[in-house]
Amino acid sequence: MDDEQIILDVTLEILTFLGHEVMFAKDGSAAIDLYKREKSAGVPFDVVILDLSIHEGMGGKEVIQCLKEFDPAVKAIVSSGYTNDPVIMDYAGYGFSGKLSKPYKIDEMKSILEQLLKK
């Protein structure tokens, strides 16, 4: 989930290169709806990446709370360019399984995904 098209485009390129299937949402409400729809259809997401700050709408901090209520086993990565944000610094305390700093680096994204997909 991200509200910036350039971030979505880059993420698509990286994740596709790494061999993953990708779906996007531009805001929190759309991300929650998409997650619930796919899980209910029997094709749940392995991992979600949530931008911490969405200009108009729910950001990652609010979205993870809703997703955890629906699916306590959700694996979510918080993403931000603000590395000093309290949510980034204590991502596990906010319900996230990992963190990614912007701009994304392929090796960092690969590493966190490998860690989370092994669990």
VOMI-667902 format. One record per atom (N, C-alpha, C): x, y, z; residue in three letters; chain; atom name. Coordinates in Angstrom, 2 decimals. Example, Ala and Ser with C-alpha at 12.3 -4.5 7.8 and 13.67 -1.06 7.14 Angstrom:
<selos>
        c1        c2        c3     r   c    a
     13.19     -5.69      7.80   ALA   A    N
     12.30     -4.50      7.80   ALA   A   CA
     13.20     -3.30      7.80   ALA   A    C
     12.85     -2.25      7.08   SER   A    N
     13.67     -1.06      7.14   SER   A   CA
     12.90      0.03      7.87   SER   A    C
</selos>
This chain:
<selos>
        c1        c2        c3     r   c    a
      0.85     -1.16      0.00   MET   A    N
      0.00      0.00      0.00   MET   A   CA
      0.90      1.23      0.00   MET   A    C
      0.65      2.09     -0.94   ASP   A    N
      1.36      3.37     -1.00   ASP   A   CA
      0.53      4.32     -1.83   ASP   A    C
      0.58      5.60     -1.52   ASP   A    N
     -0.20      6.58     -2.26   ASP   A   CA
      0.60      7.26     -3.37   ASP   A    C
      1.86      6.88     -3.53   GLU   A    N
      2.69      7.47     -4.58   GLU   A   CA
      2.89      6.46     -5.71   GLU   A    C
      2.47      6.84     -6.91   GLN   A    N
      2.54      5.92     -8.05   GLN   A   CA
      3.97      5.49     -8.35   GLN   A    C
      4.93      6.37     -8.21   ILE   A    N
      6.32      6.01     -8.50   ILE   A   CA
      6.80      4.90     -7.55   ILE   A    C
      6.38      4.96     -6.29   ILE   A    N
      6.75      3.92     -5.32   ILE   A   CA
      6.09      2.61     -5.72   ILE   A    C
      4.84      2.65     -6.12   LEU   A    N
      4.15      1.44     -6.56   LEU   A   CA
      4.84      0.83     -7.78   LEU   A    C
      5.25      1.68     -8.73   ASP   A    N
      5.92      1.20     -9.94   ASP   A   CA
      7.26      0.53     -9.61   ASP   A    C
      8.05      1.18     -8.75   VAL   A    N
      9.36      0.62     -8.37   VAL   A   CA
      9.17     -0.68     -7.60   VAL   A    C
      8.20     -0.69     -6.69   THR   A    N
      7.93     -1.89     -5.90   THR   A   CA
      7.52     -3.04     -6.79   THR   A    C
      6.67     -2.76     -7.78   LEU   A    N
      6.27     -3.79     -8.74   LEU   A   CA
      7.48     -4.38     -9.44   LEU   A    C
      8.37     -3.51     -9.90   GLU   A    N
      9.58     -3.97    -10.60   GLU   A   CA
     10.44     -4.85     -9.71   GLU   A    C
     10.67     -4.41     -8.48   ILE   A    N
     11.53     -5.16     -7.55   ILE   A   CA
     10.90     -6.51     -7.22   ILE   A    C
      9.63     -6.49     -6.80   LEU   A    N
      8.98     -7.73     -6.38   LEU   A   CA
      8.81     -8.71     -7.53   LEU   A    C
      8.51     -8.22     -8.71   THR   A    N
      8.41     -9.09     -9.88   THR   A   CA
      9.77     -9.70    -10.19   THR   A    C
     10.81     -8.89    -10.14   PHE   A    N
     12.18     -9.38    -10.36   PHE   A   CA
     12.53    -10.48     -9.36   PHE   A    C
     12.06    -10.34     -8.12   LEU   A    N
     12.34    -11.32     -7.08   LEU   A   CA
     11.42    -12.54     -7.16   LEU   A    C
     10.49    -12.54     -8.11   GLY   A    N
      9.65    -13.70     -8.34   GLY   A   CA
      8.33    -13.72     -7.58   GLY   A    C
      7.87    -12.57     -7.12   HIS   A    N
      6.63    -12.50     -6.35   HIS   A   CA
      5.49    -11.96     -7.19   HIS   A    C
      4.27    -12.37     -6.85   GLU   A    N
      3.07    -11.79     -7.43   GLU   A   CA
      2.71    -10.57     -6.59   GLU   A    C
      2.14     -9.56     -7.23   VAL   A    N
      1.93     -8.28     -6.55   VAL   A   CA
      0.52     -7.75     -6.81   VAL   A    C
     -0.08     -7.20     -5.76   MET   A    N
     -1.33     -6.44     -5.87   MET   A   CA
     -1.12     -5.16     -5.07   MET   A    C
     -1.78     -4.09     -5.50   PHE   A    N
     -1.57     -2.79     -4.86   PHE   A   CA
     -2.86     -2.17     -4.35   PHE   A    C
     -2.69     -1.32     -3.35   ALA   A    N
     -3.75     -0.45     -2.87   ALA   A   CA
     -3.13      0.92     -2.65   ALA   A    C
     -3.90      1.98     -2.93   LYS   A    N
     -3.38      3.34     -2.79   LYS   A   CA
     -3.73      3.99     -1.47   LYS   A    C
     -4.57      3.32     -0.66   ASP   A    N
     -4.88      3.88      0.65   ASP   A   CA
     -5.27      2.75      1.60   ASP   A    C
     -5.44      3.11      2.86   GLY   A    N
     -5.71      2.12      3.89   GLY   A   CA
     -7.00      1.36      3.70   GLY   A    C
     -8.06      2.06      3.36   SER   A    N
     -9.36      1.39      3.17   SER   A   CA
     -9.29      0.36      2.05   SER   A    C
     -8.65      0.74      0.96   ALA   A    N
     -8.51     -0.19     -0.17   ALA   A   CA
     -7.64     -1.38      0.21   ALA   A    C
     -6.59     -1.14      1.00   ALA   A    N
     -5.71     -2.23      1.43   ALA   A   CA
     -6.47     -3.23      2.31   ALA   A    C
     -7.26     -2.72      3.24   ILE   A    N
     -8.03     -3.59      4.13   ILE   A   CA
     -9.05     -4.40      3.33   ILE   A    C
     -9.77     -3.73      2.43   ASP   A    N
    -10.76     -4.42      1.60   ASP   A   CA
    -10.11     -5.51      0.74   ASP   A    C
     -8.98     -5.18      0.13   LEU   A    N
     -8.26     -6.14     -0.71   LEU   A   CA
     -7.78     -7.34      0.11   LEU   A    C
     -7.23     -7.08      1.27   TYR   A    N
     -6.74     -8.16      2.13   TYR   A   CA
     -7.89     -9.09      2.53   TYR   A    C
     -8.97     -8.52      2.98   LYS   A    N
    -10.12     -9.32      3.41   LYS   A   CA
    -10.70    -10.12      2.24   LYS   A    C
    -10.81     -9.49      1.09   ARG   A    N
    -11.37    -10.16     -0.09   ARG   A   CA
    -10.53    -11.36     -0.50   ARG   A    C
     -9.22    -11.17     -0.57   GLU   A    N
     -8.33    -12.24     -1.01   GLU   A   CA
     -8.28    -13.38      0.01   GLU   A    C
     -8.25    -13.05      1.29   LYS   A    N
     -8.23    -14.10      2.32   LYS   A   CA
     -9.54    -14.88      2.31   LYS   A    C
    -10.65    -14.18      2.19   SER   A    N
    -11.96    -14.84      2.15   SER   A   CA
    -12.11    -15.72      0.92   SER   A    C
    -11.44    -15.36     -0.16   ALA   A    N
    -11.49    -16.14     -1.41   ALA   A   CA
    -10.53    -17.34     -1.38   ALA   A    C
     -9.76    -17.48     -0.29   GLY   A    N
     -8.85    -18.60     -0.18   GLY   A   CA
     -7.48    -18.38     -0.80   GLY   A    C
     -7.18    -17.14     -1.13   VAL   A    N
     -5.86    -16.81     -1.69   VAL   A   CA
     -5.23    -15.66     -0.88   VAL   A    C
     -4.91    -15.95      0.38   PRO   A    N
     -4.40    -14.89      1.25   PRO   A   CA
     -3.01    -14.41      0.83   PRO   A    C
     -2.71    -13.20      1.22   PHE   A    N
     -1.38    -12.64      0.98   PHE   A   CA
     -0.39    -13.29      1.93   PHE   A    C
      0.82    -13.54      1.44   ASP   A    N
      1.89    -14.04      2.30   ASP   A   CA
      2.44    -12.92      3.17   ASP   A    C
      2.58    -11.75      2.57   VAL   A    N
      3.15    -10.58      3.25   VAL   A   CA
      2.51     -9.33      2.64   VAL   A    C
      2.29     -8.32      3.48   VAL   A    N
      1.85     -7.02      2.97   VAL   A   CA
      2.88     -5.96      3.37   VAL   A    C
      3.03     -4.98      2.51   ILE   A    N
      3.91     -3.84      2.78   ILE   A   CA
      3.02     -2.61      2.88   ILE   A    C
      3.08     -1.94      4.02   LEU   A    N
      2.21     -0.80      4.29   LEU   A   CA
      3.02      0.46      4.50   LEU   A    C
      2.76      1.48      3.69   ASP   A    N
      3.39      2.78      3.89   ASP   A   CA
      2.86      3.38      5.19   ASP   A    C
      3.75      3.90      5.98   LEU   A    N
      3.36      4.47      7.27   LEU   A   CA
      2.49      5.71      7.09   LEU   A    C
      2.83      6.54      6.11   SER   A    N
      2.14      7.83      5.94   SER   A   CA
      1.43      7.91      4.60   SER   A    C
      0.11      8.00      4.65   ILE   A    N
     -0.70      8.20      3.46   ILE   A   CA
     -1.30      9.60      3.57   ILE   A    C
     -1.13     10.41      2.53   HIS   A    N
     -1.54     11.82      2.60   HIS   A   CA
     -3.04     12.00      2.85   HIS   A    C
     -3.84     11.20      2.19   GLU   A    N
     -5.29     11.32      2.39   GLU   A   CA
     -5.84      9.93      2.69   GLU   A    C
     -6.02      9.64      3.96   GLY   A    N
     -6.55      8.34      4.35   GLY   A   CA
     -5.71      7.69      5.43   GLY   A    C
     -6.06      6.45      5.74   MET   A    N
     -5.37      5.69      6.78   MET   A   CA
     -3.98      5.29      6.34   MET   A    C
     -3.03      5.46      7.24   GLY   A    N
     -1.67      5.00      7.00   GLY   A   CA
     -1.46      3.63      7.61   GLY   A    C
     -0.25      3.15      7.52   GLY   A    N
      0.09      1.81      7.97   GLY   A   CA
     -0.21      1.52      9.43   GLY   A    C
     -0.02      2.50     10.29   LYS   A    N
     -0.27      2.29     11.73   LYS   A   CA
     -1.73      1.94     11.99   LYS   A    C
     -2.65      2.60     11.31   GLU   A    N
     -4.07      2.32     11.48   GLU   A   CA
     -4.47      1.03     10.76   GLU   A    C
     -3.89      0.82      9.59   VAL   A    N
     -4.24     -0.35      8.79   VAL   A   CA
     -3.84     -1.64      9.50   VAL   A    C
     -2.66     -1.68     10.09   ILE   A    N
     -2.22     -2.91     10.75   ILE   A   CA
     -3.15     -3.28     11.90   ILE   A    C
     -3.69     -2.29     12.59   GLN   A    N
     -4.63     -2.58     13.67   GLN   A   CA
     -5.87     -3.29     13.13   GLN   A    C
     -6.40     -2.81     12.03   CYS   A    N
     -7.59     -3.43     11.41   CYS   A   CA
     -7.27     -4.82     10.88   CYS   A    C
     -6.10     -4.97     10.24   LEU   A    N
     -5.74     -6.27      9.70   LEU   A   CA
     -5.52     -7.29     10.81   LEU   A    C
     -4.91     -6.86     11.91   LYS   A    N
     -4.67     -7.76     13.05   LYS   A   CA
     -5.98     -8.23     13.67   LYS   A    C
     -6.98     -7.36     13.70   GLU   A    N
     -8.30     -7.76     14.21   GLU   A   CA
     -8.92     -8.82     13.32   GLU   A    C
     -8.77     -8.66     12.01   PHE   A    N
     -9.33     -9.60     11.05   PHE   A   CA
     -8.51    -10.89     10.98   PHE   A    C
     -7.18    -10.75     11.01   ASP   A    N
     -6.28    -11.90     10.86   ASP   A   CA
     -5.05    -11.69     11.76   ASP   A    C
     -5.09    -12.22     12.97   PRO   A    N
     -3.97    -12.03     13.89   PRO   A   CA
     -2.63    -12.54     13.36   PRO   A    C
     -2.66    -13.42     12.36   ALA   A    N
     -1.42    -13.98     11.81   ALA   A   CA
     -0.86    -13.18     10.63   ALA   A    C
     -1.45    -12.04     10.32   VAL   A    N
     -0.99    -11.24      9.18   VAL   A   CA
      0.49    -10.90      9.35   VAL   A    C
      1.23    -11.01      8.25   LYS   A    N
      2.64    -10.60      8.23   LYS   A   CA
      2.70     -9.29      7.46   LYS   A    C
      3.10     -8.24      8.16   ALA   A    N
      3.10     -6.91      7.55   ALA   A   CA
      4.43     -6.22      7.78   ALA   A    C
      4.89     -5.55      6.74   ILE   A    N
      6.11     -4.75      6.79   ILE   A   CA
      5.69     -3.29      6.74   ILE   A    C
      6.20     -2.50      7.67   VAL   A    N
      5.95     -1.07      7.64   VAL   A   CA
      7.04     -0.42      6.80   VAL   A    C
      6.64      0.56      6.00   SER   A    N
      7.57      1.21      5.08   SER   A   CA
      7.49      2.72      5.26   SER   A    C
      8.65      3.36      5.27   SER   A    N
      8.67      4.81      5.42   SER   A   CA
     10.03      5.36      5.03   SER   A    C
     10.03      6.63      4.70   GLY   A    N
     11.28      7.35      4.50   GLY   A   CA
     11.74      8.04      5.77   GLY   A    C
     10.88      8.00      6.80   TYR   A    N
     11.19      8.64      8.08   TYR   A   CA
     11.71      7.58      9.05   TYR   A    C
     13.00      7.38      9.07   THR   A    N
     13.58      6.30      9.86   THR   A   CA
     13.55      6.56     11.36   THR   A    C
     13.31      7.79     11.79   ASN   A    N
     13.26      8.10     13.22   ASN   A   CA
     11.85      8.08     13.79   ASN   A    C
     10.87      7.73     12.98   ASP   A    N
      9.49      7.65     13.47   ASP   A   CA
      9.39      6.55     14.52   ASP   A    C
      8.65      6.78     15.61   PRO   A    N
      8.51      5.76     16.66   PRO   A   CA
      8.00      4.41     16.15   PRO   A    C
      7.12      4.43     15.15   VAL   A    N
      6.58      3.17     14.61   VAL   A   CA
      7.69      2.39     13.91   VAL   A    C
      8.55      3.07     13.19   ILE   A    N
      9.66      2.41     12.50   ILE   A   CA
     10.66      1.88     13.53   ILE   A    C
     10.93      2.66     14.54   MET   A    N
     11.92      2.26     15.53   MET   A   CA
     11.44      1.09     16.40   MET   A    C
     10.13      0.96     16.60   ASP   A    N
      9.56     -0.12     17.41   ASP   A   CA
      8.46     -0.82     16.61   ASP   A    C
      8.79     -1.23     15.39   TYR   A    N
      7.77     -1.79     14.50   TYR   A   CA
      7.04     -2.98     15.10   TYR   A    C
      7.73     -3.85     15.80   ALA   A    N
      7.09     -5.03     16.39   ALA   A   CA
      6.06     -4.63     17.45   ALA   A    C
      6.36     -3.59     18.19   GLY   A    N
      5.44     -3.10     19.20   GLY   A   CA
      4.14     -2.57     18.63   GLY   A    C
      4.15     -2.25     17.36   TYR   A    N
      2.96     -1.75     16.69   TYR   A   CA
      2.27     -2.84     15.85   TYR   A    C
      2.78     -4.07     15.92   GLY   A    N
      2.14     -5.18     15.24   GLY   A   CA
      2.73     -5.57     13.90   GLY   A    C
      3.82     -4.93     13.52   PHE   A    N
      4.46     -5.24     12.24   PHE   A   CA
      5.49     -6.35     12.41   PHE   A    C
      5.75     -7.06     11.33   SER   A    N
      6.71     -8.15     11.33   SER   A   CA
      8.09     -7.71     10.86   SER   A    C
      8.17     -6.55     10.24   GLY   A    N
      9.44     -6.04      9.72   GLY   A   CA
      9.29     -4.61      9.27   GLY   A    C
     10.40     -4.04      8.82   LYS   A    N
     10.39     -2.65      8.35   LYS   A   CA
     11.26     -2.53      7.10   LYS   A    C
     10.90     -1.58      6.27   LEU   A    N
     11.67     -1.25      5.07   LEU   A   CA
     11.80      0.26      4.98   LEU   A    C
     12.99      0.72      4.73   SER   A    N
     13.21      2.16      4.56   SER   A   CA
     13.17      2.51      3.09   SER   A    C
     12.62      3.67      2.81   LYS   A    N
     12.64      4.21      1.45   LYS   A   CA
     13.87      5.09      1.31   LYS   A    C
     14.49      5.11      0.16   PRO   A    N
     14.16      4.34     -1.04   PRO   A   CA
     14.52      2.86     -0.86   PRO   A    C
     13.72      2.01     -1.49   TYR   A    N
     13.92      0.57     -1.37   TYR   A   CA
     15.22      0.14     -2.03   TYR   A    C
     15.83     -0.86     -1.42   LYS   A    N
     17.00     -1.52     -2.00   LYS   A   CA
     16.63     -2.97     -2.21   LYS   A    C
     16.97     -3.50     -3.36   ILE   A    N
     16.57     -4.87     -3.71   ILE   A   CA
     17.06     -5.87     -2.67   ILE   A    C
     18.31     -5.75     -2.24   ASP   A    N
     18.84     -6.73     -1.30   ASP   A   CA
     18.13     -6.67      0.06   ASP   A    C
     17.75     -5.49      0.51   GLU   A    N
     17.02     -5.36      1.77   GLU   A   CA
     15.62     -5.96      1.65   GLU   A    C
     14.96     -5.67      0.54   MET   A    N
     13.62     -6.21      0.35   MET   A   CA
     13.67     -7.73      0.25   MET   A    C
     14.63     -8.24     -0.49   LYS   A    N
     14.79     -9.69     -0.62   LYS   A   CA
     15.03    -10.33      0.74   LYS   A    C
     15.89     -9.74      1.55   SER   A    N
     16.23    -10.29      2.85   SER   A   CA
     15.02    -10.35      3.78   SER   A    C
     14.28     -9.26      3.89   ILE   A    N
     13.13     -9.24      4.81   ILE   A   CA
     12.05    -10.20      4.34   ILE   A    C
     11.83    -10.28      3.04   LEU   A    N
     10.82    -11.21      2.52   LEU   A   CA
     11.23    -12.66      2.77   LEU   A    C
     12.49    -12.97      2.56   GLU   A    N
     12.96    -14.33      2.83   GLU   A   CA
     12.77    -14.69      4.29   GLU   A    C
     13.08    -13.76      5.18   GLN   A    N
     12.91    -14.00      6.63   GLN   A   CA
     11.44    -14.27      6.96   GLN   A    C
     10.56    -13.44      6.45   LEU   A    N
      9.14    -13.57      6.79   LEU   A   CA
      8.48    -14.77      6.13   LEU   A    C
      8.92    -15.14      4.96   LEU   A    N
      8.30    -16.26      4.26   LEU   A   CA
      8.77    -17.61      4.81   LEU   A    C
      9.88    -17.62      5.54   LYS   A    N
     10.36    -18.85      6.18   LYS   A   CA
      9.55    -19.16      7.43   LYS   A    C
      8.98    -18.13      8.05   LYS   A    N
      8.24    -18.32      9.31   LYS   A   CA
      6.87    -18.92      9.07   LYS   A    C
</selos>
